[in-house]
Amino acid sequence: MEPGSGVGILSAGQETIAFAGRGRGIPVTLNVTLAVVFIIVNVYQFIILPSRLLPVNLAWAWTLVPLALLTNSYWSLLHEAIHDMFYPQRSVNAFFGRFLSVLFGAPFRILRMSHLLHHKLNRLPIEGTEYFDRAKSTKARAAPGYYFQILLGLYQFELSSPLFFFLPRRCLVWFQNRFIAAGGVSSLLMQNWLVRESLREIRFDGLLIYLWLTLAFLCYGAHWPLLVGVLLARGFFISFLDNVYHYATPVGDIFYAKNLRLAQPLDKLLLNFNLHGVHHVNPAIPWIDLPNAFEAEAGKFHGGYFTAAWRQLRGPIALQELPQGSPAVRLRPF
């Protein structure tokens, strides 16, 4: 299937989602325009602001605050490239995906495979962020890792991941065989990332990322704490809002995610990412068509966006306390 064609099949385990599309398709011009805007924003944050403006007046640092609020809009656009929905031509889609990923701080290959595997394993016991098994652990023991993951840990892993892959391949294979349990999420990802072509791409993109960050730290100079603040803010927004659509949802239904109410124009600023339930049922719908798909299937909201985000602070949840879902073949007439 060509991206944006509106017709296709997504398989996950033994289940299949069939869908038929009648949307507007990939908004190519708008996507490219947004990509250029986000590239300019990153160049401003990392290069222009510290080298040209801060030396003149430190008050320019306040411009970083509203730009930090665009973090998840940036991720939403990158997310389109991950699903081959940024641009119909795969080579162009991959180019922008890798470009945006380098500025984001993580190799495209790592982001892409992690996210696509999330779709296939969503809400299974091996994948959930907030799960813990009461037979093996307690909430108190699970809490430190959980809070670190949702407050900063996810982005920290993405940012630091290239360092691991700079090791010789034989060392990586030894590490996988020695420390990573077969059949788990990490094992499935490593199988892809250790393919020689994948490893070359990860290393090249990782080199570009760290050259970019080194240049940024040189530009900030004595003001380097501001750059650390930029990265911490990015890390918080990415990590905290990643699992907001899945927290405390049924275990076992790989197609389940929440649609969260978000007032205009914030929903458009987020590229309709709040309609995440629609996206999980049909990942081939471009972001611009998600509201129409939501209406076509008489979709219902599962609460408000900010309320759901705040609810995550309740902490990890025992698998035994979560509702049990069962994946089913779903037809969405969009």
C-alpha positions in Angstrom: 0.0 0.0 0.0 1.2 3.5 -0.8 1.1 5.9 2.1 -2.0 8.1 2.0 -3.9 5.9 -0.4 -6.6 5.4 2.2 -6.9 1.7 1.8 -4.9 -1.0 3.6 -4.5 -3.6 6.3 -2.6 -3.5 9.6 -1.8 -6.9 11.2 -1.0 -7.2 14.9 -0.6 -10.7 16.3 -3.6 -12.8 15.2 -5.8 -9.8 14.7 -6.3 -7.6 11.7 -7.9 -4.2 11.3 -9.5 -3.7 8.0 -10.3 -0.2 6.9 -11.5 1.8 3.9 -10.6 5.5 3.6 -12.3 8.4 2.0 -10.3 11.2 3.6 -8.4 14.1 2.0 -5.1 12.3 2.2 -1.7 13.5 3.2 -1.5 17.3 3.4 1.8 17.5 1.7 2.2 21.2 1.4 1.1 21.8 5.0 3.4 19.1 6.3 6.4 20.4 4.5 5.6 23.9 5.7 5.4 22.8 9.3 8.6 20.9 8.9 10.4 24.0 7.7 8.9 26.0 10.6 10.1 23.4 13.2 13.5 23.3 11.6 13.7 27.1 11.9 12.5 26.9 15.5 15.3 24.4 16.4 18.0 26.5 14.6 16.7 29.5 16.6 16.7 27.7 19.9 20.1 25.9 19.5 22.1 28.4 17.4 20.7 31.8 16.7 19.4 32.7 20.2 22.6 31.8 22.0 25.1 33.2 19.4 23.3 36.4 18.4 20.6 37.4 20.8 21.7 36.4 24.3 24.9 38.3 24.2 22.9 41.5 23.5 20.1 41.0 26.0 19.6 38.0 28.3 15.8 38.7 28.3 15.7 36.9 24.9 15.9 33.7 26.9 12.2 34.1 27.8 11.4 33.2 24.1 12.4 29.6 25.0 9.2 29.3 27.2 6.6 29.4 24.4 8.8 27.4 22.1 9.0 24.6 24.7 5.2 24.3 24.5 5.6 23.3 20.8 7.5 20.2 21.8 4.6 17.8 21.3 3.4 19.5 18.1 6.9 18.8 16.8 6.6 15.2 17.9 3.2 14.9 16.2 4.7 15.9 12.9 7.6 13.5 13.3 5.1 10.8 14.2 3.5 11.3 10.8 6.9 10.4 9.2 7.2 7.4 11.4 4.0 6.1 9.9 4.9 7.1 6.4 2.2 9.7 6.4 4.3 12.8 6.1 4.9 12.6 2.4 3.6 10.0 -0.2 7.1 9.4 -1.6 8.9 7.1 0.8 12.4 8.6 0.1 11.1 12.1 0.9 9.2 10.9 3.9 12.4 9.2 5.2 14.5 12.3 4.5 12.3 14.6 6.5 11.8 11.9 9.2 15.6 11.6 9.7 16.1 15.3 9.5 13.5 16.1 12.1 14.7 13.2 14.3 18.3 14.5 14.4 17.0 17.9 15.6 14.7 16.1 18.0 17.7 14.2 19.5 17.2 10.6 18.6 17.8 8.5 15.5 14.8 8.0 13.3 15.3 4.2 13.1 15.1 4.0 16.9 12.0 6.2 17.1 10.3 4.4 14.2 10.8 0.8 15.3 10.0 1.6 18.9 6.8 3.2 18.0 5.7 0.7 15.4 6.3 -2.1 17.9 4.2 -0.2 20.4 1.3 -0.4 17.9 1.7 -4.2 17.6 2.1 -4.8 21.4 -0.1 -2.0 22.8 -1.6 -2.9 26.2 0.0 -6.4 26.3 1.7 -7.2 29.6 5.2 -6.9 28.2 4.6 -3.4 26.9 2.6 -1.2 29.3 4.3 1.7 31.0 2.3 1.7 34.3 2.0 -2.1 34.8 3.4 -4.1 37.6 2.6 -7.7 38.5 1.4 -7.9 42.1 2.7 -11.5 42.3 6.3 -10.2 41.6 6.4 -6.7 42.9 4.7 -3.9 44.8 3.5 -0.4 43.9 6.2 1.1 46.1 8.9 -0.9 44.3 7.5 -0.1 40.9 6.9 3.6 41.6 10.5 5.0 41.2 11.0 3.5 37.8 7.5 4.5 36.7 7.8 8.2 37.7 11.3 8.4 36.2 9.9 7.0 32.9 7.0 9.5 32.7 8.8 12.6 34.0 12.0 12.3 32.0 13.2 8.8 31.4 11.6 8.1 28.0 13.3 11.1 26.3 16.6 10.4 28.2 16.6 6.9 26.7 16.0 8.3 23.2 18.7 11.0 23.6 21.3 8.7 25.0 20.5 5.6 22.8 23.1 6.3 20.0 25.9 6.1 22.6 25.2 2.4 23.1 25.2 1.7 19.3 28.7 3.3 18.9 30.0 0.1 20.5 31.4 -2.6 18.1 28.7 -4.8 16.7 30.1 -7.9 18.3 29.8 -6.3 21.7 26.2 -5.4 21.0 25.4 -8.9 20.0 27.1 -10.3 23.2 25.1 -7.8 25.3 21.9 -8.8 23.6 22.6 -12.6 24.2 23.8 -12.1 27.7 21.4 -9.5 29.2 18.3 -9.2 27.1 15.6 -11.8 27.5 14.4 -13.4 24.3 10.8 -12.6 23.3 10.7 -9.3 25.2 10.2 -5.8 23.7 14.0 -5.0 23.9 14.9 -8.2 22.2 12.5 -7.6 19.3 13.9 -4.1 18.8 17.5 -5.2 19.0 16.9 -7.8 16.3 16.1 -4.9 14.0 18.7 -2.4 15.2 21.6 -4.8 14.9 21.0 -5.5 11.2 24.1 -3.9 9.6 22.1 -1.4 7.5 20.1 -0.3 10.5 23.2 -0.1 12.7 25.0 2.1 10.1 22.0 4.5 9.9 21.7 4.7 13.7 25.4 5.5 14.1 25.4 8.1 11.3 22.3 9.9 12.7 23.7 9.6 16.2 26.9 11.3 15.1 24.9 14.1 13.6 22.9 14.5 16.8 25.9 14.8 19.0 27.6 17.1 16.6 24.5 19.3 16.6 24.3 19.3 20.4 28.1 20.0 20.7 27.7 23.0 18.4 24.7 24.2 20.5 26.7 24.0 23.8 29.5 25.9 22.1 27.0 28.6 21.0 25.5 28.9 24.5 28.9 29.1 26.2 28.5 30.5 29.7 24.7 30.3 29.2 24.8 26.5 28.9 22.3 26.0 31.8 19.6 27.4 29.4 20.3 24.7 26.9 20.1 22.1 29.6 16.8 23.6 30.5 15.6 23.3 26.8 16.5 19.6 26.8 14.9 19.0 30.2 11.7 20.7 29.1 11.7 18.7 25.9 12.3 15.5 28.0 9.4 16.3 30.4 6.8 17.1 27.7 7.7 14.0 25.6 7.9 11.6 28.5 4.9 12.9 30.5 2.5 13.0 27.6 3.6 9.8 25.8 1.4 7.4 27.8 -1.5 9.7 28.6 -3.7 7.9 26.0 -3.0 4.5 27.5 -2.8 4.9 31.3 -5.3 2.6 33.1 -6.8 1.3 29.9 -7.8 -2.3 29.3 -5.0 -4.9 29.2 -4.9 -7.1 26.1 -6.7 -4.9 23.5 -3.9 -3.9 21.2 -6.1 -1.5 19.3 -7.3 0.5 22.3 -6.3 4.1 23.1 -8.1 7.1 24.5 -9.6 9.9 22.5 -9.2 12.9 24.7 -11.1 16.2 24.6 -8.9 19.2 23.8 -10.3 22.6 23.1 -9.6 24.5 19.8 -7.1 25.6 18.7 -5.0 23.4 21.0 -6.2 20.2 19.2 -5.0 21.6 15.8 -1.7 22.8 17.4 -1.2 19.1 18.5 -2.1 18.0 15.0 -5.2 16.2 16.3 -2.9 13.8 18.3 -5.6 13.9 21.1 -7.7 11.6 18.9 -5.3 8.8 19.6 -8.0 6.2 19.8 -8.8 6.8 16.1 -5.2 6.6 15.2 -4.6 3.3 17.0 -7.5 1.7 15.2 -6.4 3.1 11.8 -2.8 4.4 11.7 -3.1 5.1 8.0 -5.3 8.1 8.5 -3.3 11.4 8.2 -3.5 13.8 11.1 -5.7 16.2 9.2 -8.4 13.6 8.7 -8.6 12.3 12.2 -11.6 14.6 13.3 -13.6 13.4 10.3 -12.9 9.8 11.1 -13.8 10.4 14.7 -17.2 11.8 13.6 -17.8 9.1 11.0 -17.5 6.4 13.6 -19.5 8.3 16.2 -16.5 8.5 18.4 -16.7 9.3 22.1 -14.1 11.1 24.3 -12.6 9.3 27.2 -12.2 12.5 29.3 -10.2 15.6 29.0 -6.6 15.8 27.9 -5.2 17.6 30.9 -7.2 15.6 33.4 -5.9 12.4 31.9 -2.3 13.7 32.0 -2.7 14.6 35.7 -4.2 11.2 36.5 -0.9 9.5 35.5 0.6 10.9 38.8 -1.5 8.3 40.7 1.3 6.0 39.9 1.8 2.4 38.7 -1.1 0.0 38.7 -1.2 -3.7 39.3 -2.1 -5.8 36.3 -4.6 -7.6 38.4 -6.5 -4.3 39.0 -6.8 -3.2 35.4 -9.8 -4.1 33.2 -9.2 -6.9 30.7 -9.8 -6.2 27.0 -9.9 -8.6 24.1 -8.7 -7.6 20.6 -11.3 -7.9 17.9 -11.5 -7.4 14.2 -12.8 -3.8 13.8 -14.1 -2.2 10.7 -14.1 1.6 10.5 -16.2 3.0 7.7 -14.0 6.1 7.0 
